[in-house]
């Protein structure tokens, strides 16, 4: 993809370090649900302790009941506490006894060096009944620990996910509430895809951070501390031997983070390019097919896709090196434990249970190290997303600060006093505009493309702030009006009518349940769209999609007029309302507008000068300035810009 096509891609940001202010703002969303957080944290700590205790219980079972040395004293006569082994031989367990229990050729043998007795399985069970009972208890403890780990993990995962969903719900709702209040100037400078990404993808990154990354990191750190603690308790010397690979692990992890961060950012950039390419070309598929560009676009997509493929392979290479490296270090540490531990075991310095526990702890030690490294990406991505989300939330809601309570529009007079306006600083679209419109007057705004006609709609409805001058309605500045009341009484019928996903009724009343179904139907009949809606199989309950493929441009215009009727505004603004409409539908629209405009102040913005000859007054704009005003005949008599535009359009129509 060429650089010229990357305008819609965001710059990938470097991974962020710890930002206390960012974490503090995130914690503010957790605070309402801190009970869930603390309960999840408690379950995590308990589950970690249970998990750490499992190898220690196994060690005790091995040393106390499986590998314990058994010695017995003998007696020729029966005595209390003695077990009859043979005719004239009674034995009793005694640490100082002469007889010892050993294993030869797969059988247990009781011997004092001179005499040897081969024991049956039944005799062994009777002699070692305490050991068997101890093993049973140890297994029961292990089962209780395992079920406790499962139970605590279940509660921790459930509540951490519930916490994450609640936090993300609040953030996503707050984001949408914010975008509803942002001025249109914000949308002029920010692509829709970027805003959608904030509300969907970035919040999902935070969801993963809250539900898995935070708890996993805390658990991994607790596991590492606990494992080292248990290992030191069992044997400080063997702990030192086994952790000699720790500096290598730290170095390998640091290198992995460095290279993985670079590879991960590259993957994100290439994936964003694929998404942007698909979004652009799928929406323009009709143009691609009409101009036979399928082959060239296919080749272009192959290049973009291959670029993503190579970036993904680079990231896989990083993981392919890191994971085997960690496995090699694990096996080296394991070999060290077995080597030194076996020597100590043979020498009698260490029991087999301790060696077994050490091997388990070494295995457990490397798993959180792998997790911590792989959770690094989630944390970095979440922090970057959090910064972008808070940047959007910190956007100024509106440069216009209307009154919370204000007057209502009664007459509908409009006055501009030396109004200057521009979308960007230093670039004026309207320059020193002054005019007045009397209540109930029908005026038209004309001019070439770029003259500033449509900009009047934005500033009249307080969608954009003006830089200089004043706009008055009924003699009152518009910033004295409550903004919702102002926009309710100034209805706008745009040339490009937006249809929402929903039925016909909701599209006319714009999902305002205060407007009844009967009022919607009356409005539709009033503007001549009822007979068109009745042709649909489900009538007013027909579902419309966002693009309104089932409606023609004229039908969408009539629905827009019906929207205006149900609001009963004092001021009606028509922006190219009859442009690109077939003659039959235009007749319906003209009839509807004749009725809709009765008793209202009407401002019509049009290029088709033939449609506004009957206007009470016509304002002619040129390069952002009001250059002429008057009736059609008065302007024509002046032989000025209006006359030139009219004659030019007439010649083109000829």
C-alpha positions, 0 to 999 in steps of 0.5 A: 500500500502506498503512503498516500493510502495510509492516511486513515491508519493511526500511528502505532505507539511505543509501548508505555511504561508505568503511568500512575495517572493512567492507572489511577483513572482506570482504578476509578472505574474499578472502585464501584465494584471493588468488592468483586475485585477484593473477593477475586484477589482473595480467591487468587491468594487462597488458590495460589497457597493451595497450589503451592502446598500440593508438592509439600504434602506429596513430600511429607507422604513420601518421607513419612509413610513411603520411604521411612526406615522401619526397624523392629525388636523381637521376642520369643514369647507373646507380649502386648503390642507385638505381632506374631511373625513366625512360630516362637517369633514376635516383633514390635516396631522399635527404632533401636530394634535389630530387625530391619525391613528391606526389599529384595527381588521384589519382596519385603524381607525382615532381617537382622543380618543373620536371620531373614524372613520373607513377608507376604503382602498380608503381613506387610499390610498389617505391619505397615498399617500406620503407613497405609493410613497415613498415605490414605490421609495424604491422598485425601488432603491432596484431593481436598487441595485440588478441589480447593484450587478448582473452587477458588480458581472458579470463583476468581475467574468468574468474579474477575470476568464479571468485574471486567465486563462491568468496567468495560460496560461503563467505559463503553457506555461513557464513550458513546455518551461522550461521542453523542455530545462532541461537536461536529468539528470533532467528526470533521477531523476524526475518521469514523473507523477510529472512533469505532475502534475506540468503542470496540477494539480498545475497550476489548483490550482493556477487558482482556487486561482486567479479566486475565492480565491483572489476575495472571500477573498477580498470581504469577508473582505470588507463585514465584515468591511462594515457590522460592520460599518453599524451596528455601525452607526445604533446602537453601543449598539446592535452591541456590544450585537450581536458581543459578539459571535465573540471570539467564532467564532475566536476560532471555525475558528482556530480549524477548520483550524487546523483539516481541514488542517490535514484531507485535507493533509491526503485525498491528500495522499490517493488520490495520492495513488489511482492514482498511483495504477491505473496508475501502474496497468492499464498499466500492466493489461496484466501481471496481467491477464496473471498471474491470479492476478486479485483477489489479486490486487482487494483486494489490491485496496479495501484496498487502496480505503478504506483508501481514504474513511476513510480519506474523512470521517474524513474531512467530520466530520470536516465540519460536526462539523464546519458548524453546529457550525457556524449555532448555533453561528448565531442563538445565535447572532440572538436571542440576536439581537431580544431580545435586539432589541425588548425591545428597539423597545417596549421602543421606543428607536429603530425603527422597521426598524433598528431592521430589518436591524440588522437581515439582517446584522447579516445574512450577517455577518456569510456568509463571515466567512464561506467562509473565513474558507473554502477558507483557503484550496484553499490558502494553496494548491495554495501556496504549488503548487506555490512553487513547480512550481517555484522550477521547473522553477528555475531548471538550464536549462542545464549544457552544455553552447553551443555557440549561433553561431558556426561552422557546421559539414563538415567531421564528424570525432569524437575524444574522449580525456580522457573522464570521465562521470557519471550520478551521482557525484562520480559514473563514467560510462565511465572512461578515454575514448580515441579514434578517428573516421575518416570521413566516417568510420563505427565503432561498440561499443560492450560490456556487459550490463552496460559497458557504450555503450549507454552513449556515445550517450548522451555525443556525442549529448550534452545531458549530460555534461562530467566531464573530457576530451574533445569530438571533432567533426571535431577537434572542441570541441562540446561546440563550436557548436550551440546545435541545429545544433549539434543535427541536424547533429548527427542523432540517431536511437534508439532501442526503437523508440518513436512514437508521436500522429499524422500522418505518415508524421509528425512522420517522419519529427517530425512536422518540416514543413520545411520538405516537404511531398515529402521529407518525401515520398522520405525518406520512399522509400529510407529506404524501409518503403514506401511499408509498409505505402502504406498498410494503408487505408489512407497511409501517412495520417494514424493517429498513437497513442503514443504506435504505436500499428498499427506498428511492432518493425521493422516498427518503426525502419524503420520510425526512419531511415527515420527520419535520412534520411530527416535530412541528417546528417554527423554522424549517430548513430545506437543503437541496430537498428536490435535487436528483429526484424523478419528476413524479416523486418531485411532484409529491415532494413539491406538494408536500412542501407546500403544505409543510411550509405553511405558517413556518419560517422556511430557508431553502438552500438550492442549486436549482434556481427554477425551484425557488423563483416564488421565494419571498426573498433570495440571498446570493452568496459568493465566496463566503459573502452575501453579495445580493438579496431580493426577489427573483425579478429584482435580482434578475433586473440587476443583471448580477451574479444571480442572473449569471447563475440563472442563465448558465443553468438555463443553458445547461438545461437546454 
